[in-house]
């Protein structure tokens, strides 16, 4: 059972929930840019929520199914057609051998996930199947997909009953919530007010490694260099240029810029849906509120599994 790539799109890669536990070797976890949508997509087809799928970015691609399959698109809504007929987002759908799924441009957001019952079958590399694009590690030969690639579908020995999801969890990408960063006190109250009250724009130079922001310059009262230390996922670094950078799924594991804030876990999926040109504002919350929002998101996933 396999899928043939007829058109690869802008950046289509194999992603799962990441390879954790290797930061001390300088290897970040990588994984889906919007893990929340990947988990839902896998549940829609009866996979374990951590199964590997195809992450489609901004512009999808054309995929021919060489065998019968049960699939779903989950995440931002893209233009999608199956043999010319409109393909419904966020719903498990059977496809026949020989049919072609054409995924066009995103209608909103940056990414959608093509999940297939049985998962995408590529070799494990350091406990994960995820593609780390910057280091050319994992996935299919460590790279984004290309025309002519054949993607194997995994076996069905561990699949379960697919869910039918009609519920949604409100995800407002115009607001990204943060807690104080490790060097948050390096920034004055007036700088914090400026940081929180003004909109930022996603730069064209953004990638899975870092989301670069433009529009408003931020400066620390104590300079823009620190002794090199570990960088958590979602840390907002402020380099000498003053343009903040959100460390994302393929982030470097150490760095020497002060970190004004950190994106809360529940909003990392929203960062994964931001594309160049999008604007948003930061909102500061307490660690306790960030944890409450994480648990709310987890409860939503668990309610889908229970249904």
JOJO-V609857 format. One record per helix or strand of 3 or more residues. SS is the DSSP state (A for helix, B for strand). FROM is the first residue (numbers start at 1). LEN is the number of residues. If there is no record, write none. Layout:
ss=SS from=FROM len=LEN
ss=SS from=FROM len=LEN
This chain:
ss=B from=2 len=6
ss=B from=13 len=3
ss=A from=23 len=3
ss=A from=35 len=10
ss=B from=53 len=5
ss=B from=59 len=7
ss=B from=69 len=7
ss=B from=78 len=5
ss=B from=93 len=3
ss=B from=100 len=7
ss=B from=111 len=6
ss=B from=150 len=4
ss=B from=175 len=6
ss=A from=184 len=3
ss=A from=189 len=9
ss=B from=200 len=3
ss=B from=210 len=5
ss=B from=235 len=4
ss=B from=244 len=4
ss=B from=258 len=6
ss=A from=265 len=7
ss=B from=279 len=6
ss=A from=287 len=20
